[in-house]
Amino acid sequence: MTSSMLDAYAQIVGETVISHLRQLAEPLAGMKVVHVNSTKNGGGVAEILHRLIPLKRELGIDARWETITGEGEFYECTKKFHNALQGTPVGISNTLLEVYEKTNERNAEALRPQLEEADIVFIHDPQPAALLNLCPNRKGLWIWRCHIDVSKPYRPVWKYLKKFVVGFDASIFSLPAFAQSLPHTQCIIPPSIDPLSEKNMDLSQDEIDSVYSRFELDPDKPIILQVSRFDRFKDPLGVIHAYKLSKKFIPLQLILAGGTATDDPEGEMVLNETQTAVADYPDIHVLLLPPDAHRIINALQRASDLILQKSIKEGFGLTVAEAMWKGKPVIGGDTGGIRLQVVNYHTGFLINTPEGAALRIRYLLHNRDKLREMGQKAKAFVMENFLITRHLREYLTLMVALAHNEGERIEL
């Protein structure tokens, strides 16, 4: 009998999809699988794992989720890694690199027993990448899951990190363009959203309307919204510029909603810059939300007329798929994983400048039929491509292939 969680997904994606997942999971029953990342709160990786791990368990896999811990200098170093991998020339001192390695050594002491006993280990992003060489008696397969756009990395930093990554049995990237040459199997698995999570589930109209009074919004003015961490690559100042250009032609409100991740030491600085930039604009609302404000974000997205994600660099951009799932067209930066989601002129618009964003904002707000048509296409596109059931299917397929020593061709 279908379990309650899987049964709930069947109501959205259909029984055939769930049956396929159970079939894929059969040869993996009882397998010990460990995922390791750097935080359980904040950011898309944590959001995905919060539901992916329980789903694997329901399918009979002994799946676990561990996080590594570190002090301020460790996260300063890994933030520099992140920026450098996305192409920013960043110098990282030997002192910080030593902190990175020592922190991984300390975490390896605590995690080594279960990591070495696991059948499959997924290491997410650079933060815990050094754990591989610190577990010499590992018996299982190790997979590096990179959520970052490393298509054009700052070479000195990539050269340093590559020495930790080459020893993995496989690596996963979100897009083909993100991958780097590595001497092992490489797979492409885009991220996903969970349609049953508090951030994406259906809400009553009363709950959607409640955000107007809660955040002092004007119900008579259109709302444009960007949801993201306060990060320079999300370009909140560019969003503000686009709003100011648009406001000259149409009355509207802007909401910049998000928080900071525990592994991002630059977040508070970017937040302060953003708040300073909007000081004289009462129709711009900067909302610093806690990590568990999922229903609030959901309501804000549903209350908004259209959504922005004006990233300069973006690994994938889960907030794009979240907005599209609510039937909203997205005006997004022409970069990274946003290109995979925003089909230009169909599910939204791709832009490169604040001026381009402002032009598209004005167009959609003046052409409501086109706005609704794009929103309908956007939701259908997410249904087909970016729900967690598709994500889980591809993880299971990879696990079956690697566990059975398949080559490039996978027979199921």
Secondary structure, DSSP 8 states (H G I E B T S, - for coil): ---HHHHHHHHHH-HHHHHHHHHHHGGGTT-EEEEEES-SSSSHHHHHHHHHHHHHHHTT-EEEEEE----HHHHHHHHHHHHHHTT------HHHHHHHHHHHHHHHHHHHHHHHH-SEEEEESSTTGGGGGG-TT--SEEEEE--S--SS--HHHHHHHHHHHTTSSEEEESSGGG----SSEEEE----B-TTSTTTS---HHHHHHHHHHTT--TTS-EEEEE--S-GGG-HHHHHHHHHHHHTTS--EEEEEE---TT-TTHHHHHHHHHHHTTT-TTEEEEE--TT-HHHHHHHHHHSSEEEE--SS-S--HHHHHHHHTT--EEEESSTTHHHH--BTTTEEEESSHHHHHHHHHHHHH-HHHHHHHHHHHHHHHHHHSBHHHHHHHHHHHHHHHHTT--S----
